[in-house]
Amino acid sequence: MKFDTFLATVGDWGKFQKVKYTFICLTYMLPPIMVYTYTFTAATPNFRCNNPEIISADDYSVTSNQLFDLKYKPTKDQCESEQRVLSLKECQRCYTQPKLGFNQTRNQSNGKLVKCDKYTYEKLYYEKTLVEEVKMI
């Protein structure tokens, strides 16, 4: 008996063959998808909220970060009390303290944390990234 005659008798393209072919194709499609996904998700630059006092373009530099940290970066206690679901790092990067009153110090501020709507990104390695363009934060 020839192989072609055997396939004609049994049926050459049934449900089993279709399922088998689909699984074989999926195993060859998943690795390239994972490689291309890494291209878009790997480049996540350092970022912080924009400084509310700076109207023009805020930059991600040592001096501007220190100024921002002194006035607007939430303390550990504020993040733990208000944003329990976020890690401390994410809370401090995505929220700011409310503006202080005239005679208030940083520890006396009891206002709620303010969610950022604009961010400043580090431009050390990348001019623009997908995270920045699509606002994935």
Contact map, one row per residue, 1 for C-alpha under 8 A:
11101100000000000000000000000000000000000000000000000000000000000000000000000000000000000000000000000000000000000000000000000000000000000
11111100000000000000000000000000000000000000000000000000000000000000000000000000000000000000000000000000000000000000000000000000000000000
11111110000000000000000000000000000000000000000000000000000000000000000000000000000000000000000000000000000000000000000000000000000000000
01111111000000000000000000000000000000000000000000000000000000000000000000000000000000000000000000000000000000000000000000000000000000000
11111111100000000000000000000000000000000000000000000000000000000000000000000000000000000000000000000000000000000000000000000000000000000
11111111110000000000000000000000000000000000000000000000000000000000000000000000000000000000000000000000000000000000000000000000000000000
00111111111100000000000000000000000000000000000000000000000000000000000000000000000000000000000000000000000000000000000000000000000000000
00011111111100000000000000000000000000000000000000000000000000000000000000000000000000000000000000000000000000000000000000000000000000000
00001111111000000000000000000000000000000000000000000000000000000000000000000000000000000000000000000000000000000000000000000000000000000
00000111111100000000000000000000000000000000000000000000000000000000000000000000000000000000000000000000000000000000000000000000000000000
00000011111111000000000000000000000000000000000000000000000000000000000000000000000000000000000000000000000000000000000000000000000000000
00000011011111001000000000000000000000000000000000000000000000000000000000000000000000000000000000000000000000000000000000000000000000000
00000000001111111100000000000000000000000000000000000000000000000000000000000000000000000000000000000000000000000000000000000000000000000
00000000001111111100000000000000000000000000000000000000000000000000000000000000000000000000000000000000000000000000000000000000000000000
00000000000011111110000000000000000000000000000000000000000000000000000000000000000000000000000000000000000000000000000000000000000000000
00000000000011111111000000000000000000000000000000000000000000000000000000000000000000000000000000000000000000000000000000000000000000000
00000000000111111111100000000000000000000000000000000000000000000000000000000000000000000000000000000000000000000000000000000000000000000
00000000000011111111110000000000000000000000000000000000000000000000000000000000000000000000000000000000000000000000000000000000000000000
00000000000000111111111000000000000000000000000000000000000000000000000000000000000000000000000000000000000000000000000000000000000000000
00000000000000011111111100000000000000000000000000000000000000000000000000000000000000000000000000000000000000000000000000000000000000000
00000000000000001111111110000000000000000000000000000000000000000000000000000000000000000000000000000000000000000000000000000000000000000
00000000000000000111111111000000000000000000000000000000000000000000000000000000000000000000000000000000000000000000000000000000000000000
00000000000000000011111111100000000000000000000000000000000000000000000000000000000000000000000000000000000000000000000000000000000000000
00000000000000000001111111110000000000000000000000000000000000000000000000000000000000000000000000000000000000000000000000000000000000000
00000000000000000000111111111000000000000000000000000000000000000000000000000000000000000000000000000000000000000000000000000000000000000
00000000000000000000011111111100000000000000000000000000000000000000000000000000000000000000000000000000000000000000000000000000000000000
00000000000000000000001111111110000000000000000000000000000000000000000000000000000000000000000000000000000000000000000000000000000000000
00000000000000000000000111111111000000000000000000000000000000000000000000000000000000000000000000000000000000000000000000000000000000000
00000000000000000000000011111111100000000000000000000000000000000000000000000000000000000000000000000000000000000000000000000000000000000
00000000000000000000000001111111110000000000000000000000000000000000000000000000000000000000000000000000000000000000000000000000000000000
00000000000000000000000000111111111000000000000000000000000000000000000000000000000000000000000000000000000000000000000000000000000000000
00000000000000000000000000011111111100000000000000000000000000000000000000000000000000000000000000000000000000000000000000000000000000000
00000000000000000000000000001111111110000000000000000000000000000000000000000000000000000000000000000000000000000000000000000000000000000
00000000000000000000000000000111111111000000000000000000000000000000000000000000000000000000000000000000000000000000000000000000000000000
00000000000000000000000000000011111111100000000000000000000000000000000000000000000000000000000000000000000000000000000000000000000000000
00000000000000000000000000000001111111110000000000000000000000000000000000000000000000000000000000000000000000000000000000000000000000000
00000000000000000000000000000000111111111000000000000000000000000000000000000000000000000000000000000000000000000000000000000000000000000
00000000000000000000000000000000011111111100000000000000000000000000000000000000000000000000000000000000000000000000000000000000000000000
00000000000000000000000000000000001111111110000000000000000000000000000000000000000000000000000000000000000000000000000000000000000000000
00000000000000000000000000000000000111111110000000000000000000000000000000000000000000000000000000000000000000000000000000000000010000000
00000000000000000000000000000000000011111111000000000000000000000000000000000000000000000000000000000000000000000000000000000000001000000
00000000000000000000000000000000000001111111000000000000000000000000000000000000000000000000000000000000000000000000000000000000000000000
00000000000000000000000000000000000000111111100000000000000000000000000000000000000000000000000000000000000000000000000000000000111000000
00000000000000000000000000000000000000001111110000000000000000000000000000000000000000000000000000000000000000000000000000000000101000000
00000000000000000000000000000000000000000011111000000000000000000000000000000000000000000000000000000000000000000000000011100100100000000
00000000000000000000000000000000000000000001111100000000000000000000000000000000000000000000000000000000000000000000000011000000000000000
00000000000000000000000000000000000000000000111110000000000100000000000000000000000000000000100000000000000000000000001111000000000000000
00000000000000000000000000000000000000000000011111000000000000000000000000000000000000000001110000000000000000000000001110000000000000000
00000000000000000000000000000000000000000000001111100000000000000000000000000000000000000000111100000000000000000001111100000000000000000
00000000000000000000000000000000000000000000000111110100010000000000000000000000000000000000000000000000000000000001011100000000000000000
00000000000000000000000000000000000000000000000011111100010000000001000100000000000000000000000000000000000000000000000000000000000000000
00000000000000000000000000000000000000000000000001111110000000000000000000000000000000000000000000000000000000000000000000000000000000000
00000000000000000000000000000000000000000000000000111110000000000000000000000000000000000000000000000000000000000000000000000000000000000
00000000000000000000000000000000000000000000000001111111110000000000000000000000000000000000000000000000000000000000000000000000000000000
00000000000000000000000000000000000000000000000000011111110000000000000000000000000000000000000000000000000000000000000000000000000000000
00000000000000000000000000000000000000000000000000000111110000000000000000000000000000000000000000000000000000000000000000000000000000000
00000000000000000000000000000000000000000000000000000111111000000000000000000000000000000000000000000000000000000000000000000000000000000
00000000000000000000000000000000000000000000000001100111111100010000000000000000000000000000000000000000000000000000000100000000000000000
00000000000000000000000000000000000000000000000000000000111110010000000000000000000000000000000000000000000000000000000111000000000000000
00000000000000000000000000000000000000000000001000000000011111011000000000000000000000000000000000000000000000000000000111100000000000000
00000000000000000000000000000000000000000000000000000000001111111000000000000000000000000000000000000000000000000000000001000000000000000
00000000000000000000000000000000000000000000000000000000000111111100000000000000000000000000000000000000000000000000000000000000000000000
00000000000000000000000000000000000000000000000000000000000011111110000000000000000000000000000000000000000000000000000000000000000000000
00000000000000000000000000000000000000000000000000000000011111111111000000000000000000000000000000000000000000000000000000000000000000000
00000000000000000000000000000000000000000000000000000000000111111111100000000000000000000000000000000000000000000000000000000000000000000
00000000000000000000000000000000000000000000000000000000000001111111110000000000000000000000000000000000000000000000000000000000000000000
00000000000000000000000000000000000000000000000000000000000000111111111000000000000000000000000000000000000000000000000000000000000000000
00000000000000000000000000000000000000000000000000100000000000011111111110000000000000000000000000000000000000000000000000000000000000000
00000000000000000000000000000000000000000000000000000000000000001111111110000000000000000000000000000000000000000000000000000000000000000
00000000000000000000000000000000000000000000000000000000000000000111111110000000000000000000000000000000000000000000000000000000000000000
00000000000000000000000000000000000000000000000000000000000000000011111110000000000000000000000010000000010000000000000000000000000000000
00000000000000000000000000000000000000000000000000100000000000000001111111000000000000000000000111100000000000000000000000000000000000000
00000000000000000000000000000000000000000000000000000000000000000001111111100000000000000001101110000000000000000000000000000000000000000
00000000000000000000000000000000000000000000000000000000000000000000000111110110000000000011001110000000000000001000000000000000000000000
00000000000000000000000000000000000000000000000000000000000000000000000011111110000000000001000000000000000000000000000000000000000000000
00000000000000000000000000000000000000000000000000000000000000000000000001111111000000010000000000000000000000000000000000000000000000000
00000000000000000000000000000000000000000000000000000000000000000000000000111111100000000000000000000000000000000000000000000000000000000
00000000000000000000000000000000000000000000000000000000000000000000000001111111111000000000000000000000000000001000000000000000000000000
00000000000000000000000000000000000000000000000000000000000000000000000001111111111100010011000000000000000000000000000000000000000000000
00000000000000000000000000000000000000000000000000000000000000000000000000011111111100010000000000000000000000000000000000000000000000000
00000000000000000000000000000000000000000000000000000000000000000000000000001111111100000000000000000000000000000000000000000000000000000
00000000000000000000000000000000000000000000000000000000000000000000000000000111111100000000000000000000000000011000000000000000000000000
00000000000000000000000000000000000000000000000000000000000000000000000000000111111111000010000000000000000000000000000000000000000000000
00000000000000000000000000000000000000000000000000000000000000000000000000000011111111100000000000000000000000000000000000000000000000000
00000000000000000000000000000000000000000000000000000000000000000000000000000000001111100000000000000000000000000000000000000000000000000
00000000000000000000000000000000000000000000000000000000000000000000000000000000001111110110000000000000000000000000000000000000000000000
00000000000000000000000000000000000000000000000000000000000000000000000000000000000111111110000000000000000000000000000000000000000000000
00000000000000000000000000000000000000000000000000000000000000000000000000010011000001111111000000000000000000000000000000000000000000000
00000000000000000000000000000000000000000000000000000000000000000000000000000000000000111111100000000000000000000000000000000000000000000
00000000000000000000000000000000000000000000000000000000000000000000000000000000000001111111110000000000000000000000000000000000000000000
00000000000000000000000000000000000000000000000000000000000000000000000001000010001001111111111000000000000000000000000000000000000000000
00000000000000000000000000000000000000000000000100000000000000000000000011100010000000011111111100000000000000000000000000000000000000000
00000000000000000000000000000000000000000000001110000000000000000000000010000000000000001111111100000000000000000000000000000000000000000
00000000000000000000000000000000000000000000000110000000000000000000000000000000000000000111111100000000000000000011000000000000000000000
00000000000000000000000000000000000000000000000010000000000000000000000011000000000000000011111110000000000000001111000000000000000000000
00000000000000000000000000000000000000000000000010000000000000000000000111000000000000000001111111000000000000001111000000000000000000000
00000000000000000000000000000000000000000000000000000000000000000000001111000000000000000000001111100000000000111100000000000000000000000
00000000000000000000000000000000000000000000000000000000000000000000000100000000000000000000000111110000000010111100000000000000000000000
00000000000000000000000000000000000000000000000000000000000000000000000100000000000000000000000011111000000000000000000000000000000000000
00000000000000000000000000000000000000000000000000000000000000000000000000000000000000000000000001111101110010000000000000000000000000000
00000000000000000000000000000000000000000000000000000000000000000000000000000000000000000000000000111111000000000000000000000000000000000
00000000000000000000000000000000000000000000000000000000000000000000000000000000000000000000000000011111000000000000000000000000000000000
00000000000000000000000000000000000000000000000000000000000000000000000000000000000000000000000000001111100000000000000000000000000000000
00000000000000000000000000000000000000000000000000000000000000000000000000000000000000000000000000011111110110000000000000000000000000000
00000000000000000000000000000000000000000000000000000000000000000000000000000000000000000000000000010011111110000000000000000000000000000
00000000000000000000000000000000000000000000000000000000000000000000001000000000000000000000000000010001111110000000000000000000000000000
00000000000000000000000000000000000000000000000000000000000000000000000000000000000000000000000000000000111110000000000000000000000000000
00000000000000000000000000000000000000000000000000000000000000000000000000000000000000000000000000000001111111000000000000000000000000000
00000000000000000000000000000000000000000000000000000000000000000000000000000000000000000000000001010001111111100000000000000000000000000
00000000000000000000000000000000000000000000000000000000000000000000000000000000000000000000000000000000000111110000000000000000000000000
00000000000000000000000000000000000000000000000000000000000000000000000000000000000000000000000011000000000011111000000000000000000000000
00000000000000000000000000000000000000000000000000000000000000000000000000000000010000000000000011000000000001111100000000000000000000000
00000000000000000000000000000000000000000000000000000000000000000000000001000100010000000000001111000000000000111110000000000000000000000
00000000000000000000000000000000000000000000000000000000000000000000000000000000000000000000001111000000000000011111000000000000000000000
00000000000000000000000000000000000000000000000000000000000000000000000000000000000000000000011100000000000000001111100000000000000000000
00000000000000000000000000000000000000000000000011000000000000000000000000000000000000000000011100000000000000000111111000000000000000000
00000000000000000000000000000000000000000000000010000000000000000000000000000000000000000000000000000000000000000011111000000000000000000
00000000000000000000000000000000000000000000000011000000000000000000000000000000000000000000000000000000000000000001111100000000000000000
00000000000000000000000000000000000000000000001111000000000000000000000000000000000000000000000000000000000000000001111110000000000000000
00000000000000000000000000000000000000000000001111000000011100000000000000000000000000000000000000000000000000000000011111000000000000000
00000000000000000000000000000000000000000000111100000000001100000000000000000000000000000000000000000000000000000000001111100000000100000
00000000000000000000000000000000000000000000111000000000001110000000000000000000000000000000000000000000000000000000000111111100000000000
00000000000000000000000000000000000000000000100000000000000100000000000000000000000000000000000000000000000000000000000011111111000000000
00000000000000000000000000000000000000000000000000000000000000000000000000000000000000000000000000000000000000000000000001111110000000000
00000000000000000000000000000000000000000000000000000000000000000000000000000000000000000000000000000000000000000000000001111110000000000
00000000000000000000000000000000000000000000100000000000000000000000000000000000000000000000000000000000000000000000000001111111100000000
00000000000000000000000000000000000000000000000000000000000000000000000000000000000000000000000000000000000000000000000000111111100000000
00000000000000000000000000000000000000000000000000000000000000000000000000000000000000000000000000000000000000000000000000100111110110000
00000000000000000000000000000000000000000011100000000000000000000000000000000000000000000000000000000000000000000000000000000111111110000
00000000000000000000000000000000000000010010000000000000000000000000000000000000000000000000000000000000000000000000000000000001111111100
00000000000000000000000000000000000000001011000000000000000000000000000000000000000000000000000000000000000000000000000000000000111111111
00000000000000000000000000000000000000000000000000000000000000000000000000000000000000000000000000000000000000000000000010000001111111110
00000000000000000000000000000000000000000000000000000000000000000000000000000000000000000000000000000000000000000000000000000001111111100
00000000000000000000000000000000000000000000000000000000000000000000000000000000000000000000000000000000000000000000000000000000011111110
00000000000000000000000000000000000000000000000000000000000000000000000000000000000000000000000000000000000000000000000000000000011111111
00000000000000000000000000000000000000000000000000000000000000000000000000000000000000000000000000000000000000000000000000000000001101111
00000000000000000000000000000000000000000000000000000000000000000000000000000000000000000000000000000000000000000000000000000000001000111
